[in-house]
Amino acid sequence: MTAASPFEQIVDYANRADPWPLYEKLRAQPVWQEADGTFVVGGFREIDALLHDPRISSDPSNLLPEYADKAPPPDAPGELPNALIRTDPPRHDTLRRITMRQFGPPHRPDLIDELTPTLEAIVTRLVDGLAGKDDADIVDTIAYPFPVEVITELLGVPPEDAPRFQAWVEPIVNAFGDPTPERWRARTDAFKQLAAYMFDLAQQRRGDPGPDMISGLVTDDGPEGRLEGGDLFATLVLLLIAGHETTVNLIANGWLTLLRHPEALRRLRTEPDFSIRLVEELLRYEPSVHFLPNRSAVADIELGGTTIKKGHPLVLVLASGNRDPEFIPHPDRFDPDRTGNMHLAFGSGIHYCVGAPLARLEAQLALTQLAKRLRDPRLIADPPPYRISPILRGPTHLPVAFSGVHPA
């Protein structure tokens, strides 16, 4: 039997709690070619170069037929086209510009700042809910409900509908990186239900618009028009899922890391601006997204002594690049005081994460409140149980004991 490659071991759930030694093996050579023809890249410089290379495509139609036949269904099955994260210029650029008109600069430059009081009120209320308890699952009580409430507020989803999303989103996320036939069927069903819900909501907003993003997307006649039909619903599904799933991991991974590093936890309680540096190091040290699949090359690319062949699947392992000692000194050390901290947590190039400013702010507020308000917090299980997906890596649950909750 052929030994499993480093990437096959990384994808194996048995290694989810501690994939870092496997990333070190992966970086032993710049580019690996898997037995199925997939190319895997784990070094910082190589990943960063490819993320800015116009010969790299996110569009699944650029895969060779033998790989396209095996490719997972598009992000939104049925009549929905690929969302902007699986498109290339010029289509990608148009979709992104229309979407960003409702999300930030230059059209709504103050959106995130204006949300800050709302975010603070939400996380304060959630931490208040821990009063009178001596233990809690931080994922269930803070890390999950906080970003869900934020993204539903931002999009304009009725808050009473938020509990329905977990039943739809969980099978979608579980299929990432481990596409068994059963998981793809569950994912397809969930996407259809979620898209149908978004269709109904968009129809309501057309007739009764408000200040939310959905209303903006269905009523704003910008220079490039509106998103319509499948483009609209694929974008709404993407915003809803990406708008909370990665932040759930960032907060959960962040709190786990703080409890493993008591000095950083102490500083977060006492130093007003420490959360900014802390979250930036968390993004490098424990990123929410570990690798980007579904890329391919539109021409042969010479890299690291290997030819990445046109039309073959390409995987960029961001988490490995974040701990590349060839680029980052002492990468396995958690050090919020790093200067010039560079990382790939939000990707790079044209597909850089749309929601990066919001995710940073949510993590800063949530982790600061937990640090300041939970008295003597302690891990109940270390390592905690992890999610199925090797792509969106984070704890499924994070049980923590504490001796009380300080008032806000």
HELIX and SHEET records of a PDB file:
HELIX    1   1 PRO A    6  VAL A   11  1                                   6    
HELIX    2   2 TYR A   13  ASN A   15  5                                   3    
HELIX    3   3 TRP A   20  LEU A   26  1                                   7    
HELIX    4   4 PHE A   44  LEU A   51  1                                   8    
HELIX    5   5 PRO A   60  ASN A   62  5                                   3    
HELIX    6   6 PRO A   65  ALA A   68  1                                   4    
HELIX    7   7 LEU A   84  ARG A   86  5                                   3    
HELIX    8   8 ARG A   91  MET A  100  1                                  10    
HELIX    9   9 LEU A  111  ASP A  128  1                                  18    
HELIX   10  10 ILE A  138  ILE A  138  1                                   1    
HELIX   11  11 VAL A  139  ALA A  143  3                                   5    
HELIX   12  12 PRO A  145  LEU A  155  1                                  11    
HELIX   13  13 PRO A  159  ASP A  161  5                                   3    
HELIX   14  14 ALA A  162  ASN A  174  1                                  13    
HELIX   15  15 PRO A  181  GLY A  207  1                                  27    
HELIX   16  16 MET A  213  THR A  219  1                                   7    
HELIX   17  17 GLY A  229  ALA A  242  1                                  14    
HELIX   18  18 GLU A  245  ARG A  260  1                                  16    
HELIX   19  19 PRO A  262  THR A  270  1                                   9    
HELIX   20  20 PHE A  274  TYR A  285  1                                  12    
HELIX   21  21 LEU A  318  ASN A  322  1                                   5    
HELIX   22  22 GLY A  349  HIS A  351  5                                   3    
HELIX   23  23 ALA A  356  ARG A  373  1                                  18    
SHEET    1   A 5 VAL A  31  GLN A  33  0                                        
SHEET    2   A 5 PHE A  39  VAL A  41 -1                                        
SHEET    3   A 5 PRO A 313  LEU A 316  1                                        
SHEET    4   A 5 LEU A 292  ALA A 297 -1                                        
SHEET    5   A 5 ILE A  56  SER A  57 -1                                        
SHEET    1   B 3 ASP A 135  ASP A 137  0                                        
SHEET    2   B 3 PRO A 399  ALA A 401 -1                                        
SHEET    3   B 3 ARG A 378  LEU A 379 -1                                        
SHEET    1   C 2 ILE A 301  LEU A 303  0                                        
SHEET    2   C 2 THR A 306  ILE A 308 -1                                        
END                                                                             
